[in-house]
Structure formats: structure tokens, C-alpha cells
Amino acid sequence: TMEVKMKLDRLLGITIYLLNHEKTSASTLAKRFEVSVRTIQRDIEALCMAGIPVAASMGADGGYEILDTFCMERQTAEQTDYQHIVAALQGLLSAYEEETAEDTLEKMKALAGTSAPEVILDFSVAREENGISGKLAIIRECMDQGKKLSFLYTNAEDREKQFEVEPAACIFQWYAWYLAAYYPEKESYCLFKLVRMRTLCCMEERMQRKHDAGEAAEILRSRPDTRKQLDIRLEGRKKVKVKCMEYLKGEIEEEKENGDFIMRLRVPENEHFWYGTILGLGNQIKVLEPESLKERICRDCREVLACYAEKRHALYKNRI
């Protein structure tokens, strides 16, 4: 019956999940598989009766885990699984040239059959920066050889500094490539934007230890955002509402009868993109709050006009 199949699929899913993770609580499994804790407990009992060595521990740090002596020998992937793998590999290759991944993709295509994935992931925007492949190659060389990486870095405040780090992983997020690396000077992991890195060099000095890419990424994800935030309130014309929603990603506070609107948004104060978007929308939007941002826009616009004052004067003289 359908109920039996769902249970078998869930038992297989729990087994695979426990193989891929460390000790996991019943509540975590219940949330993952959308069932009750009691159902998970019954499923664990069924797995033990089937000969799968699931160990249980009690207490605050308790949970379930499969003993290291167990491994799955039977082929468990289905046709749709291979299609998902093909889609993921195609997405990877659209962002990053990797010969071994191309070989893997060919193997997975053969296993997936003739049906193409229904989802296409295109990250070709990751290739748009000139020299990105060369930077990735140097970082990959350092990680493969277990050596430190040195580079000159320009931060968001346009200050330059030389860094020597231990690379852990290359991450593509927020439409850009980043390096997750251990920075010995701070004894912690840091995130560096590749476009801001120059003169990359694989050093002779070896890393102090081997770094786990997943662990480094998780540490960086769990770290609180310490950037100073700015709360903005602006008024916009109807014709730019979609653009504001797309690029500024704010919340509409009020929409007027003629389609004009008032929007609120919270942004990192020193981030460039939102400020450039506001300037680019020109007189189609007007900042209402805060005063400091209105003063900044007025100051920058005066300075821009001053740059073209000489040109305007020359054109005026020619007309005369």
C-alpha cells in the first residue's frame, strides 16, 4: 500500500541521513521527515530489528547514530536521484571549469538515462569576472598541496592589506566567488571576496592542519552579522516599483491610489549595491529617512556635477 511504501522510503531516508550525519536527536529527525517523535522512535526500532546497528544515547546530548562498522552495499539511488545529480553537476560546471566534474557528469548522464533534468541551474554569471578561473586555480593548488596562500586584499573601506591564510573552501554566493580561509592572526575563519584579491601566490609554507570545507562554511554561516545596518524609508513612483522590489528588496509600507508607494528597507551601511541602485533610479525615488543618507546623496551629486562643470562651461562658450 501507499502507507507501507512511505514508511519504507522514510526508513531508507533515516538510514542515509544517519550515515551522513553524526549523532542526531529524535526531534531533529522528526522535523526532517515531518513525522512525530514517537514515529521516529518506532522507525528506529524497526531499523534495529532489520539488523541496522543504530545506537541510542540518552541525556541532553543524546540521540541516534549508526555504528561505523555498517555500510550500505545495495544500490539505493533511483532515476530521479540521478537526474538531480546531473542538474547539480551542470550547475557546478556552468560556474567553474573542472575536468573531474565533467567526467563525473558524463557518468551520471549515462545512469540518468535519456530524460533530462526538469530543473536547470545556470551560474554562468560566476565566470563573468576576468581572471576568476586563474584565481580559483591558484587557491585549488594551495588546498591540494596543503600550502598557505598569500594575497593583497582591498576591503569595503578601500584599505589594502597583505594576508597569509590557510584556504579551506571556495564558495559562490550572493552572485560572487568567496574564499573561506583560516586566518592564523585571528585564530578564526574569515571570508574573502575573490574580486578584491590581487597577486595571489601559493606559498612554500605548509598549513598547520587540514581544514574541512563543510566545517569552515558552517562556522562562517553561524557567525552573527556585525556589519552596521541602515534603516531607510523612501518614496517611489509607480513605474519603478518592480525595480525597487527586485533590487532593493524592501517592504512596501504604503501604496497610493496613483500607484506611487512608500518602501522601507534595512541594508548594510557600507555596501555599495543598494546605494548605486538608489542613485541610478534618479528622480523616480526620494529618500525620506534618514537625514544622513539624504545629506550623503546631495553631497555626492554636487561632487559629480562639479566634475562636469568645466565641460558644461566649454559647451556654453561654443554655443555663444
Buried (B, 14 or more C-beta within 10 A) or exposed (E): EEEEEEBEEBBBBBBEBBEEBEBBBBEBBBEBBEBEBEBBBEBBEBBBEEEBEBEBEEEEEEBBBBEEEEEEEEEEEEEEEBBBBBBBBBBBBBBBEBEEBEEBBEEBBEBBEEEEBEEEBEBEEBBEEEEBEEBBEBBBBBBEEBBBBBBBBBEEEEEEEEBBBBBBBBBBEEEBBBBBBBBEEEEEBBBBBBBBBEEBBBBEEEBEEEBEBEEBBEBBEEEEEEEEEBEBBBBBBEEBBEBBBEBBEBEEEEEEEEEBBBBBBEBBBEEEEBBEBBEEBEEBBBBBEEEEBEEEBEEEEEEEEEEEEEEEEEEEEEEE
